[in-house]
Amino acid sequence: MSKLKFGLPKGSLQESTLQLLSKAGFNFSVSSRSYFPSVDDEELEGMLIRAQEIPRYVQDGVFDAGLTGHDWIVENDVDVVSVCDLIYSKQSMRKVKWVLAVHQDSPVQTVKDLEGKRIATEVVSITRAYLKKHGVNASVEFSWGATEVKTPDLVDAIVEVTETGSSLRANKLRIVDVVLESNTKLIANTASWNDPWKREKIENLAMLLQGAINAGSRVGLKMNLKKADLEKVIALIPALRKPTISQLSDQEWVAIETILEEKVVRAIIPQLKRAGAEGIIEYPLNKVIY
């Protein structure tokens, strides 16, 4: 049987990735002592490894495909196929940012003020490219961790990843500039992408993962109402396309089903009820495929 070797990010993205894969229909079971999770798809063979390393292993053909960050693709300068963007991170469904930050009491106001200074970061290549773009000569050193605590005593500035900025603020750091925006990507080995069976498997993965992300902020809503109230009820519904309308056994009544942003539900349900809708049901979604 053909198998697709798939690299999964271990660490900060692991839990959110496994949850997303589950919504997409791929249930991975992870043992605390194993880097090889089992999965309910005999055509997949997964391995957990740090996201930083996945681009290189995909490029080299150790994995046919993998999930990693745009930042690590840039940092490793690899030749891989970028199959699709997947906008999710550790805590939210948003992009992350690598930012240049200094201690809140630092005199540094712009990147130009770091001429001849020292910067600590995990993304050395990205930081050096950023400094070169701005014509700044500074020493960039690799940080093995706890980067936020290194300024001002050990270095003059850091380049660190953030979702909300809360960790930086908690460590009395001030953002000077955004170095790079990043998000998770599904990537593929070039040879694997040119293999018809593997490409179709990877494209199917991409479709289902994107569908799971699309469903993340949406819910399904269905209700019954009299035909006489149809026009005013439809006017209240911000549908994905147009709502589905079905005739009920009583010729005077219809059913409506639609998909909408979950954040509007609490406001719209009372309005729908007042407009004549009955039997209103809200239900979660696993996938929305455009």
C-alpha positions as CSV (number, residue, x, y, z in Angstrom):
1,M,0.0,0.0,0.0
2,S,1.2,3.5,-0.9
3,K,1.9,5.8,2.1
4,L,2.4,9.5,2.5
5,K,5.1,10.4,5.0
6,F,3.9,13.4,6.9
7,G,5.8,15.8,9.2
8,L,3.8,17.1,12.2
9,P,5.1,20.0,14.4
10,K,6.0,19.0,17.9
11,G,5.9,21.6,20.6
12,S,3.9,24.8,20.7
13,L,1.8,24.0,17.5
14,Q,1.3,20.3,18.3
15,E,-2.0,20.5,20.2
16,S,-3.7,23.0,17.8
17,T,-2.4,21.0,14.8
18,L,-3.8,17.7,16.1
19,Q,-7.2,19.4,16.8
20,L,-7.3,20.8,13.3
21,L,-6.4,17.5,11.8
22,S,-9.2,15.8,13.8
23,K,-11.7,18.3,12.5
24,A,-10.4,17.6,9.0
25,G,-11.1,13.9,9.6
26,F,-7.7,12.6,10.5
27,N,-7.5,11.3,14.1
28,F,-3.9,11.0,15.3
29,S,-3.2,9.2,18.6
30,V,-0.1,10.4,20.3
31,S,1.8,8.5,23.0
32,S,3.9,10.5,25.4
33,R,6.9,8.3,24.7
34,S,6.6,8.1,20.9
35,Y,7.3,10.5,18.1
36,F,5.3,8.3,15.7
37,P,1.6,8.8,16.3
38,S,-0.9,6.3,15.0
39,V,-3.6,7.6,12.7
40,D,-6.9,6.2,11.4
41,D,-5.8,6.5,7.8
42,E,-3.6,3.7,6.5
43,E,-2.3,5.9,3.7
44,L,-0.7,8.3,6.2
45,E,2.5,7.8,8.2
46,G,3.1,10.7,10.6
47,M,6.1,11.8,12.7
48,L,6.3,14.5,15.3
49,I,9.3,16.8,15.0
50,R,10.1,20.4,15.7
51,A,8.6,22.8,13.1
52,Q,12.0,24.4,12.7
53,E,13.3,21.2,11.1
54,I,10.3,20.1,9.0
55,P,11.2,22.3,5.9
56,R,14.6,20.8,5.6
57,Y,13.3,17.2,5.9
58,V,10.6,17.9,3.4
59,Q,13.1,19.3,1.0
60,D,15.4,16.3,1.4
61,G,12.5,13.8,0.9
62,V,12.5,12.4,4.4
63,F,8.8,13.6,4.5
64,D,6.6,13.8,1.5
65,A,4.7,16.7,3.1
66,G,4.6,18.5,6.4
67,L,3.0,21.4,8.4
68,T,5.4,24.1,9.4
69,G,5.6,27.9,9.6
70,H,6.4,30.3,6.7
71,D,9.1,31.7,9.1
72,W,11.0,28.3,9.2
73,I,10.7,27.9,5.4
74,V,12.4,31.3,5.0
75,E,14.9,30.7,7.8
76,N,16.0,27.4,6.3
77,D,16.0,28.8,2.7
78,V,14.6,25.5,1.3
79,D,13.2,24.5,-2.1
80,V,9.7,23.0,-1.3
81,V,6.2,23.3,-2.8
82,S,4.0,25.7,-0.8
83,V,0.6,23.9,-1.1
84,C,-1.6,26.2,1.0
85,D,-1.7,28.7,3.8
86,L,-3.4,27.6,7.0
87,I,-4.0,30.5,9.3
88,Y,-3.8,29.2,12.8
89,S,-1.3,29.3,15.6
90,K,-0.9,28.1,19.2
91,Q,-3.7,30.1,20.8
92,S,-5.7,31.6,17.9
93,M,-6.7,31.5,14.3
94,R,-4.4,34.3,13.3
95,K,-1.0,35.0,12.0
96,V,2.0,35.4,14.2
97,K,4.7,38.1,14.0
98,W,8.4,38.1,14.5
99,V,9.1,41.5,16.1
100,L,12.2,43.5,17.0
101,A,11.9,44.3,20.7
102,V,13.9,46.1,23.3
103,H,13.5,46.7,27.0
104,Q,10.9,49.4,27.8
105,D,13.6,51.7,29.1
106,S,15.9,51.3,26.1
107,P,16.9,54.4,24.1
108,V,16.4,52.4,20.9
109,Q,13.5,53.8,18.8
110,T,14.2,52.4,15.4
111,V,16.3,49.7,13.8
112,K,18.9,52.3,12.8
113,D,19.7,52.7,16.5
114,L,21.0,49.2,16.7
115,E,24.1,49.9,14.6
116,G,27.0,48.0,16.3
117,K,24.7,46.5,18.9
118,R,23.9,42.9,19.8
119,I,20.6,41.0,19.0
120,A,19.5,37.6,20.2
121,T,17.0,35.5,18.2
122,E,16.0,32.0,17.0
123,V,15.7,33.3,13.4
124,V,19.3,34.4,12.7
125,S,19.0,34.4,8.9
126,I,15.8,36.3,8.9
127,T,17.2,38.9,11.3
128,R,20.4,39.3,9.3
129,A,18.4,39.8,6.1
130,Y,16.2,42.4,7.9
131,L,19.2,44.3,9.1
132,K,20.8,44.2,5.7
133,K,17.6,45.6,4.1
134,H,17.8,48.6,6.5
135,G,21.6,49.0,6.1
136,V,22.4,48.2,9.8
137,N,25.4,46.4,10.9
138,A,24.8,44.5,14.2
139,S,25.8,41.2,15.8
140,V,23.1,38.5,15.7
141,E,23.4,35.6,18.0
142,F,21.3,32.4,18.2
143,S,19.1,32.2,21.2
144,W,18.5,28.7,22.7
145,G,15.4,29.9,24.6
146,A,14.2,32.4,27.2
147,T,14.9,35.1,24.7
148,E,12.6,37.7,26.4
149,V,14.8,37.9,29.5
150,K,18.1,38.6,27.6
151,T,17.6,42.3,27.2
152,P,19.0,44.7,28.4
153,D,21.6,42.7,30.5
154,L,22.8,40.3,27.8
155,V,21.8,41.9,24.5
156,D,20.5,45.2,23.3
157,A,17.5,43.8,21.5
158,I,15.7,40.6,20.5
159,V,13.8,39.3,17.6
160,E,11.0,37.1,19.0
161,V,7.7,35.6,17.8
162,T,4.4,36.8,19.3
163,E,0.7,36.3,18.8
164,T,-0.7,39.0,21.1
165,G,2.3,40.7,22.5
166,S,1.2,39.8,26.1
167,S,4.4,37.9,26.9
168,L,6.6,40.8,25.7
169,R,4.7,43.2,27.8
170,A,4.9,40.9,30.8
171,N,8.7,41.0,30.4
172,K,8.8,44.8,30.1
173,L,9.6,44.8,26.4
174,R,8.7,47.3,23.8
175,I,8.1,46.4,20.1
176,V,10.2,48.5,17.7
177,D,9.3,47.0,14.4
178,V,7.7,43.9,12.8
179,V,10.4,41.8,11.1
180,L,8.2,39.1,9.5
181,E,4.6,37.9,9.5
182,S,4.2,34.2,9.5
183,N,1.5,31.5,9.4
184,T,1.4,27.7,9.2
185,K,1.7,26.2,5.7
186,L,1.3,22.8,4.2
187,I,4.4,22.1,2.2
188,A,5.4,19.2,-0.1
189,N,8.6,17.7,-1.4
190,T,9.0,18.6,-5.1
191,A,9.4,14.9,-6.2
192,S,6.4,13.9,-4.1
193,W,4.3,16.7,-5.6
194,N,5.1,15.3,-9.1
195,D,4.0,11.8,-8.1
196,P,0.2,11.6,-9.1
197,W,-0.9,9.5,-6.2
198,K,1.0,11.6,-3.6
199,R,-0.1,14.8,-5.1
200,E,-3.7,13.9,-5.0
201,K,-3.3,12.8,-1.3
202,I,-1.6,16.1,-0.4
203,E,-4.3,18.1,-2.3
204,N,-7.0,16.2,-0.5
205,L,-5.3,17.0,2.8
206,A,-5.1,20.7,1.9
207,M,-8.8,20.8,0.9
208,L,-9.9,19.2,4.2
209,L,-7.6,21.3,6.4
210,Q,-8.7,24.5,4.8
211,G,-12.3,23.3,5.2
212,A,-11.7,22.8,8.9
213,I,-10.2,26.3,9.3
214,N,-13.1,27.8,7.3
215,A,-15.5,26.1,9.7
216,G,-13.7,27.3,12.8
217,S,-15.6,30.6,13.2
218,R,-18.9,29.5,11.6
219,V,-22.0,27.6,12.7
220,G,-25.0,26.1,10.9
221,L,-28.4,27.6,11.6
222,K,-31.8,26.2,10.7
223,M,-35.3,27.1,11.5
224,N,-39.0,26.9,10.4
225,L,-41.2,29.8,9.5
226,K,-44.4,30.7,7.7
227,K,-44.0,31.7,4.0
228,A,-45.5,35.0,4.9
229,D,-42.5,35.8,7.1
230,L,-39.9,34.6,4.6
231,E,-38.8,37.9,3.2
232,K,-38.2,39.6,6.5
233,V,-36.4,36.6,8.0
234,I,-34.1,36.3,4.9
235,A,-33.3,40.0,5.2
236,L,-31.8,39.3,8.6
237,I,-29.5,36.4,7.6
238,P,-25.9,37.2,6.4
239,A,-25.6,33.9,4.5
240,L,-22.4,32.4,3.1
241,R,-24.1,32.4,-0.3
242,K,-27.9,32.2,-0.1
243,P,-29.9,30.2,2.5
244,T,-31.4,26.9,1.5
245,I,-35.2,27.0,1.6
246,S,-37.2,23.8,1.8
247,Q,-40.9,23.2,1.7
248,L,-42.5,21.6,4.7
249,S,-45.5,19.2,4.7
250,D,-47.7,22.2,5.6
251,Q,-47.8,24.3,2.5
252,E,-47.8,27.5,4.5
253,W,-44.5,26.7,6.1
254,V,-40.9,26.4,5.0
255,A,-37.5,25.5,6.5
256,I,-34.4,27.6,6.1
257,E,-30.8,26.4,6.6
258,T,-27.7,28.6,6.4
259,I,-24.1,29.1,7.5
260,L,-23.0,32.2,9.3
261,E,-20.3,33.6,11.6
262,E,-20.7,32.4,15.1
263,K,-20.1,35.9,16.5
264,V,-23.3,37.2,15.1
265,V,-25.5,34.3,16.4
266,R,-26.3,35.8,19.8
267,A,-27.5,39.0,18.1
268,I,-29.4,37.4,15.2
269,I,-31.4,34.6,16.9
270,P,-33.6,36.9,19.0
271,Q,-34.2,39.0,15.8
272,L,-35.2,35.8,13.9
273,K,-37.5,34.7,16.6
274,R,-39.3,38.1,16.6
275,A,-39.5,38.0,12.8
276,G,-41.5,34.7,13.0
277,A,-38.9,31.9,13.0
278,E,-39.5,28.8,15.1
279,G,-37.6,25.7,16.1
280,I,-34.3,27.5,15.6
281,I,-31.3,25.1,15.8
282,E,-27.7,26.1,16.0
283,Y,-25.1,23.4,15.3
284,P,-21.3,23.2,15.0
285,L,-19.4,22.6,11.8
286,N,-16.3,20.5,11.1
287,K,-15.6,21.6,7.6
288,V,-16.7,24.3,5.1
289,I,-15.4,23.6,1.6
290,Y,-15.7,26.6,-0.8
